[in-house]
Amino acid sequence: MLAAAFAWILGINLWTILRFWQDKKRAIAGARRIPESDLLGLALIGGSPGAFAARHLFRHKTRKQPFSTHLMLIAATQAGIAIGLFAL
């Protein structure tokens, strides 16, 4: 079970980084963008570390509001849940 959880976290974070990179490339090219709701959805299902890494790596969506606030709220909620689960 632990191996499956680790595989999920790794996979969703790699997928999140890839989607941020694709969105950055599309922004530069002036092409159709990936909706912010899709990027935040990836963060919500476990890809928030990948989202923060991608923002730093690609300098993408670092000042965008309310995107940044929503991402911070997702990460804070996930951190609270993780702390709560480890406290059990």
PETATA-V560144 format. One record per residue. N is the residue number from 1. RES is the residue in three letters. SS is DSSP state (2 for helix, 1 for strand, 0 for the rest). PSI is psi in radians with two decimals (* if undefined). D_FIRST is the distance of its C-alpha to the first C-alpha in whole Angstrom. Layout:
{{N | RES | SS | PSI | D_FIRST} {N | RES | SS | PSI | D_FIRST}}
//
This chain:
{{1 | MET | 0 | -0.73 | 0} {2 | LEU | 2 | -0.68 | 4} {3 | ALA | 2 | -0.67 | 5} {4 | ALA | 2 | -0.71 | 5} {5 | ALA | 2 | -0.73 | 6} {6 | PHE | 2 | -0.75 | 9} {7 | ALA | 2 | -0.72 | 10} {8 | TRP | 2 | -0.86 | 11} {9 | ILE | 2 | -0.79 | 12} {10 | LEU | 2 | -0.84 | 14} {11 | GLY | 2 | -0.80 | 15} {12 | ILE | 2 | -0.57 | 17} {13 | ASN | 2 | -0.66 | 18} {14 | LEU | 2 | -0.73 | 20} {15 | TRP | 2 | -0.71 | 21} {16 | THR | 2 | -0.79 | 22} {17 | ILE | 2 | -0.76 | 24} {18 | LEU | 2 | -0.77 | 26} {19 | ARG | 2 | -0.65 | 27} {20 | PHE | 2 | -0.72 | 29} {21 | TRP | 2 | -0.77 | 30} {22 | GLN | 2 | -0.73 | 31} {23 | ASP | 2 | -0.69 | 33} {24 | LYS | 2 | -0.78 | 35} {25 | LYS | 2 | -0.71 | 36} {26 | ARG | 2 | -0.66 | 37} {27 | ALA | 2 | -0.76 | 39} {28 | ILE | 2 | -0.70 | 41} {29 | ALA | 2 | -0.18 | 42} {30 | GLY | 0 | 0.38 | 43} {31 | ALA | 0 | 3.07 | 41} {32 | ARG | 0 | 2.30 | 39} {33 | ARG | 0 | 2.82 | 36} {34 | ILE | 0 | 2.24 | 32} {35 | PRO | 0 | 2.47 | 32} {36 | GLU | 2 | -0.59 | 31} {37 | SER | 2 | -0.58 | 29} {38 | ASP | 2 | -0.75 | 27} {39 | LEU | 2 | -0.73 | 27} {40 | LEU | 2 | -0.58 | 26} {41 | GLY | 2 | -0.69 | 24} {42 | LEU | 2 | -0.72 | 22} {43 | ALA | 2 | -0.72 | 22} {44 | LEU | 2 | -0.63 | 21} {45 | ILE | 2 | 0.28 | 17} {46 | GLY | 2 | -0.03 | 16} {47 | GLY | 2 | 0.32 | 19} {48 | SER | 2 | -0.67 | 21} {49 | PRO | 2 | -0.68 | 21} {50 | GLY | 2 | -0.63 | 22} {51 | ALA | 2 | -0.78 | 25} {52 | PHE | 2 | -0.69 | 26} {53 | ALA | 2 | -0.77 | 26} {54 | ALA | 2 | -0.69 | 28} {55 | ARG | 2 | -0.71 | 30} {56 | HIS | 2 | -0.83 | 31} {57 | LEU | 2 | -0.76 | 31} {58 | PHE | 2 | 0.01 | 33} {59 | ARG | 0 | 0.94 | 35} {60 | HIS | 0 | 2.25 | 34} {61 | LYS | 0 | 0.60 | 34} {62 | THR | 0 | -0.45 | 35} {63 | ARG | 0 | 0.08 | 38} {64 | LYS | 0 | 2.16 | 37} {65 | GLN | 0 | 2.50 | 37} {66 | PRO | 0 | 0.17 | 36} {67 | PHE | 2 | -0.86 | 33} {68 | SER | 2 | -0.72 | 32} {69 | THR | 2 | -0.75 | 33} {70 | HIS | 2 | -0.72 | 30} {71 | LEU | 2 | -0.72 | 28} {72 | MET | 2 | -0.71 | 28} {73 | LEU | 2 | -0.71 | 28} {74 | ILE | 2 | -0.85 | 24} {75 | ALA | 2 | -0.71 | 23} {76 | ALA | 2 | -0.70 | 25} {77 | THR | 2 | -0.78 | 23} {78 | GLN | 2 | -0.70 | 20} {79 | ALA | 2 | -0.74 | 20} {80 | GLY | 2 | -0.73 | 22} {81 | ILE | 2 | -0.77 | 19} {82 | ALA | 2 | -0.75 | 16} {83 | ILE | 2 | -0.75 | 19} {84 | GLY | 2 | -0.72 | 19} {85 | LEU | 2 | -0.68 | 15} {86 | PHE | 2 | -0.43 | 16} {87 | ALA | 2 | -0.37 | 19} {88 | LEU | 0 | * | 18}}
//
